[in-house]
Structures are given as structure tokens and as C-alpha cells.
């Protein structure tokens, strides 16, 4: 990485720190790249990092950051989380969910295994600024390389606002 960057894993097309502010849109890819059943987010991150990002979009390798991701969400206008999403579609099929739909479908789980659902439930209480629009993009593993590319395209289109209506909102 080049230059001082405020959050681990952020990249934009120039490789420098990313502008913070109400216009900011973020793609946060989460998961464990060393566990195939949890590697969807990191694989999409790698795909997008190779492409480079538009200035208005921050790409964040959220890995296993858990509640530390709060600082990545705070101050954003739109956040697209990319993760392994189980139980929403057959394995390998891309899924796009708005935050409320994702939370309606999952019971509250707290503690170490709570993952993304716990973070999403905690955001209203812990976010210092206005909550951003939150969208989840993912697939139930295994995700073939063409599915990873499709998820990357979807995440970027939603982050920039080009295709969110196309995917159901």
C-alpha cells in the first residue's frame, strides 16, 4: 500500500488515502481467506483490488475485524458488505440483500460467532454519524471464479449507485 491510509485495506485507483465524508461509498469484504467456506469476501476483495477503484469508492479488506468494522462504516453514505451468505440461495448463486431483509431472515446471535449479523444489529446503537444505506452481496460457498467476478461487478455497481435498483431496491 502507498501513503498513509486510515483503515487497513483501503484502496482507490491512485493507491492513496481515501476521502472521508458524506459522499463516501465503501465496499467492505469480510471473511477468512484461509477457510474456503468463509473466503467469498476476501476473493472478491482480491478481484476488485486488481481492477482498481473509482475515487468515490473505498475498498476495505475487512477480514475478521468484527466490531472494529464500525470505524469503516461510520461516516459512509453507502456500504456494500461482501461475505459468504448461507441459506439465502443455492450454493454458488449470487445474492443481494438489503440490511433489513438480511436481519429479518436471521435470528440474533451474539458473541464470537455473531459475525456480520451482530455488527449490523449493533450499528444503530454504536454508529456516531447517520447510518449509511447498507447492502449485502455474497453467495453460499463454494463460489466459482466466474461467480466471484460477478459478485465483484455487483458490489461495485451497487456502491456507485449504477445498479442498486436492478438488484431489487
C-alpha positions as CSV (number, residue, x, y, z in Angstrom):
1,X,0.0,0.0,0.0
2,X,1.1,3.5,-0.7
3,X,0.8,6.6,1.6
4,X,-0.8,6.8,5.0
5,X,-4.2,5.1,4.9
6,X,-6.7,5.5,7.8
7,X,-8.1,2.0,7.6
8,X,-6.4,-1.3,6.8
9,X,-7.0,-2.5,3.3
10,X,-8.4,0.7,1.7
11,X,-7.5,1.2,-1.9
12,X,-8.6,3.6,-4.6
13,X,-7.3,3.9,-8.1
14,X,-4.4,6.1,-7.1
15,X,-3.5,3.9,-4.2
16,X,-3.6,6.8,-1.8
17,X,-5.8,7.5,1.3
18,X,-9.5,7.8,0.6
19,X,-11.6,10.9,1.0
20,X,-13.8,10.6,4.1
21,X,-17.1,12.4,4.0
22,X,-20.8,12.1,3.2
23,X,-20.1,11.2,-0.4
24,X,-18.0,8.2,0.5
25,X,-19.2,4.8,-0.6
26,X,-17.5,1.7,0.7
27,X,-17.2,-2.0,-0.3
28,X,-16.2,-4.0,2.8
29,X,-15.2,-7.6,2.0
30,X,-15.2,-9.8,5.1
31,X,-14.3,-13.4,5.8
32,X,-11.3,-15.7,6.3
33,X,-9.3,-16.3,3.1
34,X,-7.8,-19.4,4.7
35,X,-11.2,-21.2,5.2
36,X,-12.9,-22.0,1.9
37,X,-16.3,-21.8,3.4
38,X,-15.6,-18.2,4.5
39,X,-13.4,-17.0,1.7
40,X,-16.0,-15.3,-0.6
41,X,-15.4,-11.8,0.7
42,X,-11.6,-12.0,0.5
43,X,-11.7,-13.4,-3.0
44,X,-14.0,-10.6,-4.2
45,X,-11.6,-8.1,-2.5
46,X,-8.7,-9.6,-4.4
47,X,-10.7,-9.3,-7.7
48,X,-11.6,-5.7,-7.1
49,X,-8.1,-4.7,-5.8
50,X,-6.7,-5.9,-9.1
51,X,-9.1,-3.7,-11.1
52,X,-8.6,-0.5,-9.1
53,X,-11.5,1.5,-7.7
54,X,-13.2,4.8,-8.7
55,X,-12.3,7.7,-6.4
56,X,-15.7,7.8,-4.8
57,X,-15.5,4.1,-3.6
58,X,-13.3,2.8,-0.8
59,X,-12.3,-0.9,-1.0
60,X,-11.8,-2.4,2.5
61,X,-10.3,-5.8,3.4
62,X,-12.5,-6.3,6.5
63,X,-11.1,-9.9,7.0
64,X,-12.1,-10.9,10.6
65,X,-12.3,-7.4,12.0
66,X,-15.7,-7.9,13.7
67,X,-16.8,-4.8,15.6
68,X,-13.7,-3.0,14.5
69,X,-15.5,-2.6,11.2
70,X,-17.6,0.1,12.9
71,X,-15.0,2.7,12.1
72,X,-15.2,1.7,8.4
73,X,-18.9,2.2,8.4
74,X,-19.1,5.4,10.3
75,X,-19.4,8.5,8.1
76,X,-20.2,6.5,4.9
77,X,-23.2,7.2,2.6
78,X,-23.5,3.7,1.2
79,X,-21.8,0.5,2.4
80,X,-21.7,-2.8,0.5
81,X,-20.7,-5.8,2.6
82,X,-19.4,-8.8,0.6
83,X,-19.5,-12.1,2.5
84,X,-20.4,-15.7,2.4
85,X,-24.2,-15.7,2.8
86,X,-25.6,-19.1,3.7
87,X,-29.3,-20.1,3.5
88,X,-30.5,-17.4,1.0
89,X,-29.9,-19.2,-2.3
90,X,-28.3,-22.4,-3.6
91,X,-24.5,-22.7,-3.3
92,X,-22.7,-20.5,-5.9
93,X,-25.7,-18.3,-6.7
94,X,-25.1,-14.6,-6.1
95,X,-27.4,-12.9,-3.6
96,X,-28.1,-9.2,-2.9
97,X,-30.0,-8.3,0.3
98,X,-30.8,-5.0,1.9
99,X,-29.9,-4.8,5.6
100,X,-33.4,-5.2,7.0
101,X,-34.1,-8.3,4.8
102,X,-30.9,-9.9,5.9
103,X,-31.7,-9.3,9.6
104,X,-35.3,-10.5,9.3
105,X,-34.1,-13.8,8.0
106,X,-31.6,-14.4,10.7
107,X,-32.1,-14.8,14.5
108,X,-30.0,-12.6,16.7
109,X,-26.7,-14.3,17.6
110,X,-24.3,-12.6,20.0
111,X,-20.8,-13.4,21.0
112,X,-17.8,-14.6,18.9
113,X,-19.9,-16.4,16.3
114,X,-22.3,-13.5,15.7
115,X,-20.4,-12.2,12.7
116,X,-21.9,-9.7,10.3
117,X,-25.4,-10.1,11.7
118,X,-24.1,-8.9,15.1
119,X,-22.4,-5.9,13.6
120,X,-25.5,-4.9,11.6
121,X,-27.6,-5.1,14.8
122,X,-25.1,-3.1,16.8
123,X,-24.7,-0.3,14.2
124,X,-27.7,1.8,15.2
125,X,-26.5,1.9,18.8
126,X,-22.8,2.4,18.1
127,X,-22.5,4.5,14.9
128,X,-21.7,8.1,15.7
129,X,-23.0,9.5,12.4
130,X,-26.1,8.9,10.4
131,X,-26.4,5.2,9.4
132,X,-25.5,4.6,5.8
133,X,-27.5,2.6,3.3
134,X,-26.3,-1.0,3.8
135,X,-26.4,-3.7,1.2
136,X,-25.1,-7.3,1.4
137,X,-23.7,-9.1,-1.6
138,X,-22.5,-12.7,-1.5
139,X,-23.0,-16.3,-2.2
140,X,-23.1,-19.5,-0.3
141,X,-19.8,-21.3,-0.9
142,X,-18.4,-22.7,-3.0
143,X,-18.1,-19.7,-5.3
144,X,-16.5,-20.5,-8.7
145,X,-14.2,-17.8,-10.2
146,X,-16.9,-16.6,-12.5
147,X,-19.2,-16.1,-9.5
148,X,-16.5,-14.1,-7.7
149,X,-16.2,-11.9,-10.8
150,X,-20.0,-11.5,-10.9
151,X,-20.1,-10.6,-7.2
152,X,-17.3,-8.0,-7.7
153,X,-19.3,-6.4,-10.6
154,X,-22.5,-6.4,-8.5
155,X,-20.7,-4.9,-5.4
156,X,-19.1,-2.1,-7.5
157,X,-22.3,-1.3,-9.4
158,X,-24.3,-1.1,-6.1
159,X,-21.6,1.0,-4.4
160,X,-21.6,3.5,-7.3
161,X,-25.4,3.5,-7.4
162,X,-25.5,2.3,-11.0
163,X,-27.4,-0.9,-10.4
164,X,-29.0,-1.0,-7.0
165,X,-32.5,-0.7,-8.4
166,X,-31.7,-3.6,-10.8
167,X,-31.0,-5.9,-7.8
168,X,-34.2,-5.3,-6.0
169,X,-34.4,-2.0,-4.2
